[in-house]
Amino acid sequence: MHILRSGGKYAKKQQRFYEVKAVVSALIGTILLILPISHAQILSLIFFGCGLYYFKRRSDWHKGILGEKMVVEALTPLDNSYVLINDVVLSERTGNIDHILVGPNGIFAIETKSYRLHYLNRVPIRQAIRNAVSLHYFLKDHIQLDIFIPAILVSTDPDATISQSSSTVKVINLKNLYGFIKDHEARSVLDSGVKKRLVYEILKGVNAIEKETNVKKWLLKPALSMGLLGSILIIYFLWVFSGGNPYGKWVLVTEVVDGDTMHVGRGWRKTTVQFLGVDTPETVHQDKPVEFLGPEASEFTRKTLKGEKVRLELEPLNRADNYGRLLAYVYLNDGILFNAELIKRGYARVIAPFHFRYYDEFRNYEREAVATGRGIWTAKVKNIQFPSEKGRKIIGSKKSKIYHLPGQAYYEKVKEENRVYFDSEEGAIKAGYRKAKR
């Protein structure tokens, strides 16, 4: 038997294709697994699942390559009146024909499958029929040869038994292939001249397809490479410039508003975070002057947090304040709770919009700061900004915008977290407050 074209090229391409897809899926799954993005683990599992599927497909194609070699070996005892052409892709046709066997008793289109025959369902049968019909019309169009072409579906599994067949497809075991070819009764005998012409046309068609495919592949290779690189860069920049999910484990601090407020994330994912349980002196309030030690507190927060990744921790039932800002405990990379650090250094006082888990701990830090006179708790601050003596300051209510003079009925009844202090009535009126009636 003459072998004019080696096989396995199409199957090897498919094997490499699924091999690349399996590796890429595994890499993406690994990247998603290590990135600090919420729900990334679910996506990671999906990509790992795809990688396993692609690896299985790659394994199937490898078995197909071995199976095609087994078919060639099974047909090798045929005499030199037979010509074998492997791995044929015809013009304007989809897929490939594993083997085309040309002999004095006809032309055979052979499809190889490596699994057991009872798995040979309608799809492989239709594939074998399509191959035979494609070859039939190809020869009819190119050399006006109208001839019946048997479709053969072969299982290379050594333990397979014939479990199904079709009126148009012969489903057989590999060990019976040689005998079937030799015993086949041709409907029309091919002379040597016709055989040479049809073999020439098949090879000519295959070479033309391969040249066209190589040109397309040459043109597409840079485009595919650029597309893959562009996709990787897009994913990378989306992650970097988003700064992470505010509700995830780690977020990027992109801006510090003042001592107790910051922005995390970038672009459309920017979120304002208010430090839970602390209140630093005002620096940017539109209705209040810059308060004592406010710039220093803001600068400390800016130097510590800006451009850094921090971990946010939220209270289960109280995630936002009245202005829609995210209320959070802010943890640094070394595990330090930054909210507590502000209180310890005297940059902030404790404010309790509700009872939170670290309230008692924060109060203890505040007492220590007051006792040692740190930051806002210095003697100067006590006398001017945060008085402890009654009657020294005018107290305003942030909610009602009403100020109370010492001795008035509600002077001592304004809640601590709702208080604002003024040195004079003129200052309170300028800030938009009105005097209490009693």
Backbone torsions as a table, in degrees:
resi	resn	phi	psi	omega
1	MET	NA	135.4	177.4
2	HIS	-91.5	128.4	175.9
3	ILE	-106.5	110.0	-174.3
4	LEU	-93.9	-14.7	-178.0
5	ARG	-150.1	124.8	179.9
6	SER	-71.7	158.1	-176.3
7	GLY	-108.6	-179.9	174.6
8	GLY	90.0	-6.9	-176.5
9	LYS	-65.1	-46.6	-179.6
10	TYR	-63.0	-42.8	-179.7
11	ALA	-65.9	-36.1	178.3
12	LYS	-66.0	-38.3	177.0
13	LYS	-62.3	-43.8	179.0
14	GLN	-65.5	-37.7	178.4
15	GLN	-62.0	-46.8	178.4
16	ARG	-64.2	-38.2	-179.7
17	PHE	-59.3	-50.0	179.5
18	TYR	-71.3	-27.7	176.2
19	GLU	-64.5	-44.6	178.0
20	VAL	-64.1	-44.6	179.9
21	LYS	-61.9	-38.4	178.6
22	ALA	-65.0	-43.5	-179.3
23	VAL	-66.5	-44.1	-179.7
24	VAL	-62.6	-43.8	179.4
25	SER	-62.0	-41.8	179.2
26	ALA	-65.3	-39.5	179.0
27	LEU	-65.5	-44.9	178.9
28	ILE	-63.4	-41.1	177.7
29	GLY	-61.1	-39.6	178.9
30	THR	-67.4	-42.4	179.1
31	ILE	-62.1	-45.3	179.4
32	LEU	-64.1	-30.8	-179.1
33	LEU	-68.5	-34.0	-176.2
34	ILE	-95.0	-14.2	179.1
35	LEU	-74.8	140.2	179.7
36	PRO	-82.3	65.9	178.9
37	ILE	-118.9	136.3	178.7
38	SER	-66.2	143.2	-179.8
39	HIS	66.7	5.8	179.4
40	ALA	-66.2	-28.5	-179.0
41	GLN	-63.4	-35.4	178.7
42	ILE	-65.7	-46.0	177.3
43	LEU	-62.3	-37.1	179.2
44	SER	-61.0	-44.3	178.4
45	LEU	-62.2	-37.5	178.9
46	ILE	-63.2	-44.9	-179.7
47	PHE	-68.2	-36.7	175.9
48	PHE	-64.1	-38.8	176.5
49	GLY	-62.3	-42.9	177.1
50	CYS	-62.8	-39.6	178.8
51	GLY	-61.8	-40.8	177.6
52	LEU	-64.9	-40.3	178.6
53	TYR	-62.9	-45.5	-179.4
54	TYR	-65.5	-35.1	177.6
55	PHE	-65.5	-38.5	177.0
56	LYS	-63.8	-42.0	178.2
57	ARG	-64.8	-38.5	177.5
58	ARG	-61.6	-41.1	178.1
59	SER	-64.1	-38.8	178.5
60	ASP	-62.9	-42.0	179.1
61	TRP	-67.5	-34.6	176.6
62	HIS	-63.5	-41.0	176.2
63	LYS	-63.4	-35.3	178.4
64	GLY	-63.4	-39.1	177.9
65	ILE	-62.0	-45.6	178.5
66	LEU	-63.6	-38.5	180.0
67	GLY	-63.8	-39.8	178.6
68	GLU	-64.3	-38.2	176.8
69	LYS	-63.3	-37.4	179.3
70	MET	-65.7	-36.8	178.1
71	VAL	-65.0	-43.8	178.5
72	VAL	-59.7	-43.5	179.0
73	GLU	-63.7	-37.5	-179.8
74	ALA	-67.2	-29.3	-178.3
75	LEU	-91.2	-9.5	-175.9
76	THR	-56.1	-36.3	-180.0
77	PRO	-64.7	-11.0	177.7
78	LEU	-61.5	146.6	-177.4
79	ASP	-75.8	178.9	-173.4
80	ASN	-73.4	2.1	174.6
81	SER	-80.6	-6.5	179.5
82	TYR	-106.6	144.1	178.2
83	VAL	-125.4	129.8	-178.7
84	LEU	-112.9	127.2	176.5
85	ILE	-120.1	117.8	-175.7
86	ASN	-100.6	152.8	170.0
87	ASP	55.1	69.8	-174.3
88	VAL	-109.8	127.7	172.0
89	VAL	-114.9	119.8	-178.0
90	LEU	-93.3	153.0	-179.1
91	SER	-64.5	142.8	178.5
92	GLU	60.1	24.7	178.0
93	ARG	-125.8	152.5	179.5
94	THR	-97.8	150.6	178.1
95	GLY	72.4	-168.0	-179.9
96	ASN	-136.4	160.0	174.9
97	ILE	-100.5	122.8	-175.8
98	ASP	-61.4	-46.8	-177.4
99	HIS	-145.6	135.4	168.7
100	ILE	-117.5	118.8	-179.8
101	LEU	-108.4	122.2	179.9
102	VAL	-111.4	122.4	-179.7
103	GLY	-140.6	177.3	179.5
104	PRO	-65.4	-22.5	-179.0
105	ASN	-101.9	21.6	172.8
106	GLY	127.7	-174.6	178.5
107	ILE	-117.0	135.8	-177.4
108	PHE	-122.7	133.8	173.0
109	ALA	-103.7	113.5	-172.0
110	ILE	-110.6	126.4	175.8
111	GLU	-110.6	132.3	-176.5
112	THR	-108.0	134.3	173.3
113	LYS	-129.6	140.3	-174.7
114	SER	-94.1	-5.8	-178.3
115	TYR	-100.0	175.8	-173.5
116	ARG	-66.0	153.9	-174.1
117	LEU	-64.9	-28.8	-177.3
118	HIS	-72.1	-5.8	172.7
119	TYR	-94.1	-5.2	-179.6
120	LEU	-75.8	85.0	-177.6
121	ASN	-87.2	-159.0	-174.0
122	ARG	-65.5	-30.0	-176.7
123	VAL	-62.6	-52.7	178.1
124	PRO	-63.6	-34.8	178.4
125	ILE	-63.7	-44.9	177.8
126	ARG	-63.6	-35.8	178.8
127	GLN	-63.8	-44.0	179.1
128	ALA	-63.6	-41.7	178.5
129	ILE	-64.1	-43.8	-179.4
130	ARG	-60.2	-40.0	179.4
131	ASN	-63.1	-44.6	-179.6
132	ALA	-65.3	-41.9	179.8
133	VAL	-66.6	-40.7	178.6
134	SER	-60.6	-45.1	179.6
135	LEU	-65.3	-38.4	179.5
136	HIS	-59.9	-49.2	-178.1
137	TYR	-71.6	-31.7	177.1
138	PHE	-61.9	-47.4	179.9
139	LEU	-68.5	-34.7	179.4
140	LYS	-66.7	-38.0	-178.5
141	ASP	-76.3	-34.5	-171.6
142	HIS	-93.9	-36.0	-179.8
143	ILE	-129.3	15.1	178.1
144	GLN	52.2	38.9	178.2
145	LEU	-102.5	108.4	-179.6
146	ASP	-99.1	97.9	-173.5
147	ILE	-136.7	145.1	176.9
148	PHE	-74.7	132.9	-178.9
149	ILE	-118.8	113.5	178.8
150	PRO	-65.3	136.9	174.8
151	ALA	-98.7	125.3	-177.4
152	ILE	-119.9	129.2	176.7
153	LEU	-112.8	118.5	-173.2
154	VAL	-114.7	133.9	171.9
155	SER	-101.4	128.9	-179.9
156	THR	-92.6	3.4	177.1
157	ASP	-70.6	122.9	-175.1
158	PRO	-66.0	-23.1	-177.9
159	ASP	-97.9	5.7	-175.5
160	ALA	-74.0	148.4	173.5
161	THR	-124.3	153.1	-179.3
162	ILE	-68.2	118.6	-178.4
163	SER	-116.7	-16.1	178.4
164	GLN	-158.3	162.2	179.2
165	SER	-154.5	-178.4	-178.6
166	SER	-142.9	157.0	180.0
167	SER	-68.7	-23.0	-178.1
168	THR	-109.4	-10.6	-179.4
169	VAL	-127.8	133.8	175.8
170	LYS	-95.8	114.2	179.4
171	VAL	-99.7	116.3	-173.7
172	ILE	-137.5	167.2	176.2
173	ASN	-87.0	153.7	-177.2
174	LEU	-56.9	-40.9	-176.2
175	LYS	-68.2	-17.0	178.8
176	ASN	-97.6	-1.1	-174.0
177	LEU	-64.6	-48.4	-177.3
178	TYR	-58.4	-47.3	-179.3
179	GLY	-63.0	-37.8	179.6
180	PHE	-64.1	-42.4	-179.2
181	ILE	-64.8	-46.2	-177.1
182	LYS	-65.7	-35.6	-175.8
183	ASP	-89.9	-2.0	-176.5
184	HIS	-67.2	130.7	177.6
185	GLU	-92.9	113.9	-176.5
186	ALA	-73.6	141.7	174.5
187	ARG	-75.2	-28.5	176.6
188	SER	-147.1	137.4	-177.9
189	VAL	-87.5	136.9	179.7
190	LEU	-97.7	125.8	175.2
191	ASP	-82.1	170.5	-173.9
192	SER	-62.9	-35.0	-179.9
193	GLY	-64.5	-44.6	179.2
194	VAL	-66.1	-40.8	179.2
195	LYS	-59.3	-44.6	-179.2
196	LYS	-63.9	-41.1	-178.7
197	ARG	-64.6	-46.4	-176.2
198	LEU	-70.5	-35.9	176.5
199	VAL	-63.7	-41.4	179.2
200	TYR	-61.6	-45.0	-178.4
201	GLU	-65.9	-38.9	178.5
202	ILE	-63.3	-47.8	179.9
203	LEU	-65.0	-37.6	178.6
204	LYS	-62.9	-43.9	179.1
205	GLY	-64.7	-40.0	179.4
206	VAL	-64.7	-44.5	-179.1
207	ASN	-63.6	-38.5	178.9
208	ALA	-64.7	-42.4	178.7
209	ILE	-62.9	-42.1	-177.9
210	GLU	-66.5	-38.5	177.5
211	LYS	-63.1	-44.6	179.6
212	GLU	-63.4	-41.0	179.5
213	THR	-65.5	-39.9	179.4
214	ASN	-65.2	-38.9	177.3
215	VAL	-64.2	-47.1	179.2
216	LYS	-60.5	-41.5	-179.1
217	LYS	-64.8	-38.6	178.3
218	TRP	-64.0	-38.5	179.7
219	LEU	-74.9	-35.4	-175.3
220	LEU	-82.0	-24.7	-175.4
221	LYS	-57.3	-48.6	177.0
222	PRO	-62.7	-38.6	-179.2
223	ALA	-64.1	-41.9	179.1
224	LEU	-66.5	-40.3	178.9
225	SER	-63.3	-45.0	179.0
226	MET	-64.9	-38.1	179.1
227	GLY	-64.2	-43.2	179.0
228	LEU	-65.0	-44.6	179.0
229	LEU	-63.0	-42.1	179.0
230	GLY	-62.6	-39.9	179.3
231	SER	-64.1	-42.1	178.7
232	ILE	-62.9	-43.9	-179.6
233	LEU	-65.2	-39.3	179.0
234	ILE	-62.2	-46.0	178.8
235	ILE	-61.8	-41.6	-178.8
236	TYR	-63.9	-48.0	-177.4
237	PHE	-70.5	-33.4	175.3
238	LEU	-59.6	-40.4	179.9
239	TRP	-71.6	-47.2	-175.8
240	VAL	-63.3	-45.5	-174.3
241	PHE	-83.8	-11.0	173.7
242	SER	-83.0	-25.6	177.5
243	GLY	76.4	9.3	178.0
244	GLY	95.3	169.2	179.9
245	ASN	-86.0	121.6	-178.7
246	PRO	-55.6	-25.2	179.4
247	TYR	-97.2	8.6	179.0
248	GLY	-91.8	-165.0	-174.4
249	LYS	-74.9	-48.1	-175.8
250	TRP	-127.4	140.0	179.6
251	VAL	-133.1	157.9	-179.8
252	LEU	-97.5	128.1	177.3
253	VAL	-85.3	114.2	-176.1
254	THR	-101.9	-21.1	-178.5
255	GLU	-155.2	140.7	174.2
256	VAL	-109.2	119.4	-177.8
257	VAL	-79.1	-53.3	172.9
258	ASP	-153.7	-162.4	-173.0
259	GLY	-61.8	-26.3	-175.8
260	ASP	-125.2	17.2	-178.7
261	THR	-140.0	139.7	179.5
262	MET	-148.3	166.8	172.8
263	HIS	-111.0	137.6	174.7
264	VAL	-121.8	152.8	-178.4
265	GLY	83.3	172.8	179.4
266	ARG	-132.8	160.1	175.2
267	GLY	60.8	-133.0	-175.4
268	TRP	-70.9	-10.5	-177.4
269	ARG	-102.3	12.7	180.0
270	LYS	-66.2	131.0	-178.0
271	THR	-130.0	135.7	177.3
272	THR	-87.3	129.9	-178.0
273	VAL	-118.6	126.5	173.7
274	GLN	-101.9	128.9	-178.5
275	PHE	-68.6	123.8	-174.0
276	LEU	-73.1	130.1	172.7
277	GLY	86.0	1.5	-178.6
278	VAL	-130.2	154.0	178.2
279	ASP	-141.3	114.0	178.2
280	THR	-94.7	160.6	178.2
281	PRO	-57.5	144.2	-175.6
282	GLU	-69.9	144.2	173.4
283	THR	-133.5	-23.4	-174.5
284	VAL	-125.8	10.9	-178.8
285	HIS	-70.8	130.5	-175.0
286	GLN	-69.4	-23.2	-178.1
287	ASP	-106.2	5.3	-176.7
288	LYS	-131.9	146.2	175.2
289	PRO	-72.8	166.4	175.6
290	VAL	-66.2	125.5	-174.4
291	GLU	-91.5	161.1	-178.3
292	PHE	-57.0	131.6	178.5
293	LEU	69.3	6.2	177.0
294	GLY	-62.8	-50.1	178.4
295	PRO	-59.3	-38.3	179.6
296	GLU	-66.0	-40.5	178.2
297	ALA	-64.5	-41.8	179.3
298	SER	-64.4	-41.6	-179.5
299	GLU	-65.6	-39.2	177.5
300	PHE	-62.0	-44.1	178.6
301	THR	-65.1	-40.4	-178.9
302	ARG	-64.5	-46.7	-179.1
303	LYS	-65.1	-33.1	-176.2
304	THR	-80.5	-37.4	-168.1
305	LEU	-109.1	-34.4	-171.1
306	LYS	-60.1	130.2	-179.3
307	GLY	79.9	0.0	-179.3
308	GLU	-101.5	157.2	172.5
309	LYS	-95.1	130.9	-178.8
310	VAL	-126.8	161.3	177.1
311	ARG	-105.1	130.1	179.4
312	LEU	-100.5	140.8	175.5
313	GLU	-128.3	131.4	-174.1
314	LEU	-112.7	155.1	169.9
315	GLU	-77.6	139.2	-174.4
316	PRO	-59.5	-38.9	-172.3
317	LEU	-102.4	-14.7	-176.6
318	ASN	-130.9	92.0	-175.1
319	ARG	-99.6	-16.2	-176.8
320	ALA	-142.0	153.4	177.0
321	ASP	-90.3	-171.6	-176.9
322	ASN	-67.2	-17.4	179.7
323	TYR	-97.0	6.3	179.2
324	GLY	81.8	7.1	178.9
325	ARG	-79.6	144.0	-180.0
326	LEU	-71.7	123.8	177.3
327	LEU	-91.6	123.5	-173.1
328	ALA	-150.2	152.9	165.3
329	TYR	-87.0	135.9	-175.3
330	VAL	-111.0	117.4	-179.6
331	TYR	-107.2	133.8	176.4
332	LEU	-81.3	173.3	-178.7
333	ASN	-59.8	-32.3	-178.4
334	ASP	-87.7	8.8	176.0
335	GLY	89.7	-0.8	179.9
336	ILE	-71.7	134.8	176.0
337	LEU	-84.4	109.2	-172.7
338	PHE	-65.9	-33.9	177.1
339	ASN	-55.2	-48.1	-179.6
340	ALA	-65.8	-35.2	-178.9
341	GLU	-63.5	-38.0	177.4
342	LEU	-61.3	-41.7	-179.4
343	ILE	-69.6	-43.2	-178.8
344	LYS	-59.4	-39.2	-176.5
345	ARG	-84.0	-2.0	179.1
346	GLY	79.7	18.3	178.0
347	TYR	-88.5	-9.9	-175.3
348	ALA	-150.7	156.9	172.1
349	ARG	-110.4	164.4	-179.4
350	VAL	-80.8	132.6	174.5
351	ILE	-128.5	135.1	-173.5
352	ALA	-120.8	87.5	175.4
353	PRO	-64.9	-20.8	174.5
354	PHE	-164.2	168.1	180.0
355	HIS	-74.9	120.0	-178.7
356	PHE	-114.5	166.6	-168.3
357	ARG	-65.4	-29.2	-177.4
358	TYR	-101.3	18.2	-175.1
359	TYR	-58.2	-52.1	-177.4
360	ASP	-63.0	-39.2	179.1
361	GLU	-64.4	-44.0	179.5
362	PHE	-64.3	-38.6	179.2
363	ARG	-63.3	-37.2	178.3
364	ASN	-65.6	-41.9	177.5
365	TYR	-63.0	-38.5	-179.3
366	GLU	-65.3	-43.0	179.5
367	ARG	-61.0	-40.2	178.3
368	GLU	-63.8	-40.9	179.3
369	ALA	-65.8	-40.2	178.4
370	VAL	-64.9	-44.3	-177.2
371	ALA	-63.6	-33.8	-178.9
372	THR	-95.7	-1.7	177.3
373	GLY	66.4	39.3	-179.8
374	ARG	-84.6	144.1	171.4
375	GLY	54.1	-122.1	-176.5
376	ILE	-68.3	-10.7	-178.3
377	TRP	-96.5	17.8	174.1
378	THR	-69.6	166.5	-178.9
379	ALA	-59.3	-36.4	-179.9
380	LYS	-61.8	-42.0	-179.5
381	VAL	-69.1	-38.9	-179.2
382	LYS	-61.3	-37.3	-176.3
383	ASN	-82.0	-26.3	-172.4
384	ILE	-112.9	-47.3	-168.5
385	GLN	-103.5	-39.0	-176.7
386	PHE	-129.4	71.2	-174.0
387	PRO	-68.7	145.7	175.4
388	SER	-104.1	-16.6	179.9
389	GLU	-86.6	139.3	178.2
390	LYS	-72.5	148.7	174.0
391	GLY	86.3	-3.6	-178.0
392	ARG	-87.6	-25.0	-173.0
393	LYS	-132.1	158.2	172.1
394	ILE	-88.6	131.3	-178.1
395	ILE	-105.5	127.2	176.6
396	GLY	-108.4	149.9	176.4
397	SER	-99.0	119.3	-178.4
398	LYS	-61.0	-35.9	-176.4
399	LYS	-74.5	-46.3	-174.3
400	SER	-91.8	-13.5	-176.4
401	LYS	60.1	35.2	177.6
402	ILE	-115.8	135.7	176.3
403	TYR	-108.2	149.5	-175.6
404	HIS	-121.0	132.7	176.8
405	LEU	-86.5	155.3	176.0
406	PRO	-55.7	131.3	179.8
407	GLY	98.7	-15.0	178.0
408	GLN	-76.2	162.2	-169.2
409	ALA	-58.2	-41.3	-173.3
410	TYR	-104.4	17.3	-177.6
411	TYR	-58.2	-45.0	-177.2
412	GLU	-92.0	-2.9	-174.0
413	LYS	-93.5	-7.7	177.2
414	VAL	-71.2	128.2	-178.2
415	LYS	-62.7	147.4	-175.2
416	GLU	-58.4	-43.9	-177.7
417	GLU	-71.7	-13.6	-179.4
418	ASN	-101.1	2.8	-174.0
419	ARG	-88.0	149.9	167.4
420	VAL	-139.7	138.8	-174.4
421	TYR	-105.4	142.4	176.9
422	PHE	-127.9	146.7	178.0
423	ASP	-81.1	-23.9	-177.7
424	SER	-150.0	162.4	176.9
425	GLU	-65.6	-34.5	179.1
426	GLU	-59.8	-42.0	178.1
427	GLY	-65.3	-38.7	178.6
428	ALA	-65.4	-43.0	-179.2
429	ILE	-65.1	-40.7	178.1
430	LYS	-62.6	-31.6	179.3
431	ALA	-79.6	-1.2	176.8
432	GLY	95.9	14.2	-179.7
433	TYR	-98.3	152.4	175.3
434	ARG	-117.2	155.9	-175.0
435	LYS	-75.1	141.2	175.6
436	ALA	-66.6	145.8	-178.2
437	LYS	-73.2	-29.3	179.8
438	ARG	-147.2	NA	NA
